[in-house]
Amino acid sequence: MTTIYHQVSINAPVTKVYSAISKPEEIGRWWDKQTSLQTERGLVLEHNPGPEHGVVQLRVVELVREKRVEWECISTHPHTSPASAWTGTHFVFEIVEDTPSRTILDFRQTGYDEASRFCGSNNFAWAQVLQNLKTVLESS
């Protein structure tokens, strides 16, 4: 198992970054439109990247105000989908204030099977998604 890791410097205050990664309606601005469901396992975020992938379900594991957000992928996907390697992985966002108007975001997807044929493309996709987060936050 491996960890996919990216660090992004964002010219936005910690409060704005935390809001963008913790609120379903904000996540939809930089990644994909999220639906939130309260389940017996806790809060679950869902989005549908298309019929070849199926619905992605991310259970909210932890929210630490202005410091940390963690999700666990609880959905399963066809083996032909890049999301097939996500089941059981954790998505961890750690936030550190660099200056009052600049935030460092450390992103990790832990428990990823590095033997997966999707590891490289998933790593690249996260870089693009996190760049989109930076762009959205710095332009609003």
RONUKOL-523898 format. One record per residue (C-alpha): x, y, z. Coordinates in nm, 4 decimals, always signed. Example, Ala and Ser with C-alpha at 12.3 -4.5 7.8 and 13.67 -1.06 7.14 Angstrom:
2
[r [+1.2300 -0.4500 +0.7800]]
[r [+1.3670 -0.1060 +0.7140]]
***
This chain:
140
[r [+0.0000 +0.0000 +0.0000]]
[r [+0.1124 +0.3529 -0.0709]]
[r [+0.0114 +0.7101 +0.0032]]
[r [-0.0584 +0.9613 -0.2694]]
[r [+0.0630 +1.2984 -0.1444]]
[r [+0.0313 +1.6559 -0.2676]]
[r [+0.1056 +1.9878 -0.0976]]
[r [-0.0580 +2.3069 -0.2201]]
[r [+0.0053 +2.6663 -0.1152]]
[r [-0.3198 +2.8622 -0.1439]]
[r [-0.3500 +3.2400 -0.1206]]
[r [-0.6589 +3.2256 +0.0990]]
[r [-0.7178 +3.2235 +0.4743]]
[r [-0.7508 +2.8958 +0.6649]]
[r [-1.1224 +2.9541 +0.7287]]
[r [-1.1934 +2.9750 +0.3558]]
[r [-0.9883 +2.6627 +0.2766]]
[r [-1.1560 +2.4632 +0.5546]]
[r [-1.4998 +2.5650 +0.4337]]
[r [-1.4117 +2.4626 +0.0773]]
[r [-1.3118 +2.1087 +0.1793]]
[r [-1.5662 +2.0447 +0.4540]]
[r [-1.8991 +2.1655 +0.3133]]
[r [-2.0652 +1.9582 +0.0396]]
[r [-2.1865 +2.2640 -0.1522]]
[r [-1.8346 +2.4104 -0.1483]]
[r [-1.6702 +2.0832 -0.2587]]
[r [-1.8927 +2.0969 -0.5659]]
[r [-1.7277 +2.4241 -0.6688]]
[r [-1.3831 +2.2674 -0.7205]]
[r [-1.4383 +1.8918 -0.7597]]
[r [-1.7807 +1.7429 -0.8248]]
[r [-2.1316 +1.8205 -0.7025]]
[r [-2.1824 +1.6408 -0.3710]]
[r [-2.4966 +1.5108 -0.2070]]
[r [-2.4779 +1.4533 +0.1675]]
[r [-2.6627 +1.1721 +0.3416]]
[r [-2.6889 +1.1005 +0.7121]]
[r [-2.6467 +0.7233 +0.7572]]
[r [-2.5994 +0.4850 +1.0500]]
[r [-2.2258 +0.5060 +0.9699]]
[r [-2.2325 +0.8869 +0.9866]]
[r [-2.2311 +1.1574 +0.7224]]
[r [-2.1656 +1.0304 +0.3677]]
[r [-2.0844 +1.2459 +0.0659]]
[r [-2.1871 +1.1149 -0.2753]]
[r [-2.1104 +1.2168 -0.6301]]
[r [-2.1581 +1.0507 -0.9651]]
[r [-1.8671 +1.0931 -1.2082]]
[r [-2.0508 +0.8921 -1.4754]]
[r [-2.2060 +0.5549 -1.5532]]
[r [-1.8716 +0.3814 -1.6108]]
[r [-1.7688 +0.4598 -1.2513]]
[r [-2.0883 +0.4448 -1.0484]]
[r [-2.1677 +0.6602 -0.7464]]
[r [-1.8677 +0.7436 -0.5261]]
[r [-1.9476 +0.7393 -0.1537]]
[r [-1.7132 +0.9050 +0.0937]]
[r [-1.7846 +0.8656 +0.4644]]
[r [-1.6793 +1.1676 +0.6679]]
[r [-1.4407 +1.0239 +0.9272]]
[r [-1.3220 +1.3445 +1.0908]]
[r [-1.3743 +1.7191 +1.0796]]
[r [-1.1379 +1.9260 +1.2935]]
[r [-1.2270 +2.2892 +1.2419]]
[r [-0.9668 +2.4715 +1.0326]]
[r [-0.7143 +2.1870 +1.0744]]
[r [-0.8197 +1.8551 +0.9236]]
[r [-1.0794 +1.6775 +0.7100]]
[r [-1.0798 +1.3017 +0.6530]]
[r [-1.3015 +1.0856 +0.4329]]
[r [-1.3095 +0.7099 +0.3717]]
[r [-1.4245 +0.5669 +0.0392]]
[r [-1.6972 +0.3132 +0.1209]]
[r [-1.8320 +0.2498 -0.2291]]
[r [-1.7241 -0.0217 -0.4703]]
[r [-1.6766 +0.0231 -0.8436]]
[r [-1.6267 -0.1836 -1.1583]]
[r [-1.2666 -0.3028 -1.2009]]
[r [-1.2478 -0.0959 -1.5203]]
[r [-1.3039 +0.2272 -1.3249]]
[r [-1.0191 +0.4256 -1.1669]]
[r [-1.2441 +0.4508 -0.8595]]
[r [-1.2161 +0.0725 -0.8170]]
[r [-0.8860 +0.1297 -0.6350]]
[r [-1.0427 +0.3814 -0.3958]]
[r [-1.2493 +0.1418 -0.1839]]
[r [-1.1147 +0.1495 +0.1709]]
[r [-0.8712 +0.4341 +0.1067]]
[r [-0.8741 +0.7491 +0.3182]]
[r [-0.8582 +1.1048 +0.1879]]
[r [-0.6881 +1.3332 +0.4412]]
[r [-0.6677 +1.7108 +0.4107]]
[r [-0.4457 +1.8843 +0.6681]]
[r [-0.4482 +2.2629 +0.6864]]
[r [-0.1720 +2.4868 +0.8210]]
[r [-0.1802 +2.8655 +0.8289]]
[r [+0.1353 +3.0014 +0.6666]]
[r [+0.0318 +3.3663 +0.6978]]
[r [-0.3133 +3.5129 +0.7733]]
[r [-0.3867 +3.5174 +0.4009]]
[r [-0.1970 +3.2049 +0.2908]]
[r [-0.2663 +2.8409 +0.3741]]
[r [-0.0657 +2.5241 +0.3169]]
[r [-0.2836 +2.2234 +0.2353]]
[r [-0.1368 +1.8745 +0.2652]]
[r [-0.3467 +1.6114 +0.0885]]
[r [-0.2984 +1.2372 +0.1277]]
[r [-0.4887 +0.9414 -0.0104]]
[r [-0.3750 +0.6584 +0.2168]]
[r [-0.4013 +0.2841 +0.1712]]
[r [-0.3809 +0.3033 -0.2081]]
[r [-0.2683 -0.0124 -0.3867]]
[r [+0.0412 +0.1021 -0.5735]]
[r [+0.0129 -0.2058 -0.7967]]
[r [-0.3188 -0.0709 -0.9274]]
[r [-0.3037 +0.0191 -1.2943]]
[r [-0.4723 +0.3471 -1.1963]]
[r [-0.2150 +0.4653 -0.9392]]
[r [-0.0314 +0.7033 -1.1724]]
[r [-0.3438 +0.8472 -1.3325]]
[r [-0.5102 +0.8855 -0.9927]]
[r [-0.2068 +1.0724 -0.8613]]
[r [-0.2149 +1.3036 -1.1636]]
[r [-0.5923 +1.3531 -1.1326]]
[r [-0.5570 +1.4612 -0.7693]]
[r [-0.2927 +1.7146 -0.8715]]
[r [-0.5409 +1.8603 -1.1211]]
[r [-0.8306 +1.8603 -0.8725]]
[r [-0.6191 +2.0316 -0.6053]]
[r [-0.5013 +2.2886 -0.8588]]
[r [-0.8682 +2.3533 -0.9339]]
[r [-0.9323 +2.4025 -0.5592]]
[r [-0.6467 +2.6557 -0.5471]]
[r [-0.7771 +2.8387 -0.8541]]
[r [-1.1337 +2.8568 -0.7211]]
[r [-1.0249 +2.9825 -0.3786]]
[r [-0.7816 +3.2382 -0.5139]]
[r [-1.0307 +3.3787 -0.7641]]
[r [-1.3273 +3.4178 -0.5291]]
***
